[in-house]
């Protein structure tokens, strides 16, 4: 005796063992769901094919290959990224950085990390700046002390 039946969907909940019809329905659902799941990652990457290379730079690691006037210098604070001491909203980060790089004719990003930020803040910041039109991104391996600006 069926406790619940949904004829439109082809399944029911009962105390009887499942019938062959239920297994066929499961296979018909699994294949399209797998196809959708596998193809969704492909559709997400259609708009962007390359990302700028990210380098981690240690203090005193040698002469700079890019002059300072070709850099847009950013500081990752705990909840935001700042440029010249001014916080940048997360929603407008990419547009702001692309416009700044274009206006200053500076195609490279230099990222400094504020002392004490979390790993999650770091990952979110790098994820955000990697979606810009930068040629390359350099991340300083030395934390910037609180109160000190670049």
N, C-alpha and C positions, 0 to 999 in steps of 0.2 A: 504494500500500500504506500503510495507516494505521500510524503509529508508536504512537499512543495513542488509545484510543476510550473515551468515557464515555457509554454509551447512555442512562443515566438523565438526563443533562443535555443531550443532543442536540448535543454538539460533539466534534470529534476533531482531533488534530494529525497532519498528514500532509504529504507532499511534493506532493500534488495541489492544483490551484487550488481556492479555496473554492467551495462549491456555493451555490445560491440559498437552500437551507434554512438555512444558517449566517447569512445576512444577515437573514432573517426572525427568527431567534432573537435576534440582536443588537437589532433594533428592539423586540421584545417585552420585552427587559430594560431598554433605555434609557428608555423612557417611564415605567415604574413608578419607576425610580431617580430620574429627574428630578422626578417628582411628589412623591416622598418627600423629596427634598432641598429643594424649594421650600416644602413645607408644614411642614417641621420648624422653620423660623424662626417661622412663625405660631404653632405650638403652644408654643414657648418664651416668647412674649410674652403668652399668655393670662392669666397670673396678675397681671401688672403693666401698667397702662395709662398711668400718669403717673410721672414722676420729679421730684424737687425741682429747682428752678432752681439753677444754680451760677454764682456771681459771683466775679470776681477783683478783689480790693480792694488798691489802692495806699495806702501810708502817707500820711496827710495829705490824703486825697481828699475830705474834707468831713466834716460832722457825721454821726454814726452815726444811722441811722433805727431801729435796734433797741437797746434798753438791754442792758447787759452781763449782767443777771440773766436775760435770755431766751435766752442763748447757752450751749451746751455747747461748751467750748473743747478742741480736740484738737491734738496735735502728731504729725506724721508723722515717725517715726524711720526708720532705714534698713531695719529688718525688721519693724516693728510700728507701731501707733498707740497713743499714750498719752493718758490723761485724768487731770488732776491729778497728773502724774508717775508714774502707775501704768500699766504696759503692759496692753493688751487683746489677748487671743488672736484670731487671725483667724477661728477657727471660731465664736466667740461675739460677734463684733463687732456685728452687726446687733441681736441681742437685747439686748446690754448698752446700746447707744446708745438704742434705743427705750425701755428701762426707765428710763434716766437722764433722757432728755428728759421722760418722763411724771412721774417723781418730782420733778424740779426745776421742773416747769412751764416748760420752756425748749424751744420748738419749733424753734429754729434751731441750726445747727452752724457753728462758726468753726474753720477748719482752718489751722494754721501748719505750715510745712515746715522741718524741721531742715536746717541748712546742710550741703551735701554729699550729700544723698540722690540716688539715681539717678532718671531719668525713669520707669523701670519701677516703682519704689517709689511714686512719685507717682500713676501711673495706677492701680495696684492699690488704693491708699488711696482715691482718688476713686470708683473702681468700688464699693468696699465701702460707703462712707458714702452713696452715692447710692441704695442699696437700703433705706435707713431710712425712717422716717415723718416726716422733717424737712420743714418748710415751705420752707426755703431753706438753701443751703450757701454760705458765704463763704470763699474761699481767699485768704489773705494772699500778696501778691506779694513780700514781703520775707522772706528766709530768716531763721530763728531761729538765732543762733550757738550752738555747742556749749556746754553748761553753763548756758545761760540758760533760765529757765522763763517761762511767760506768766502 
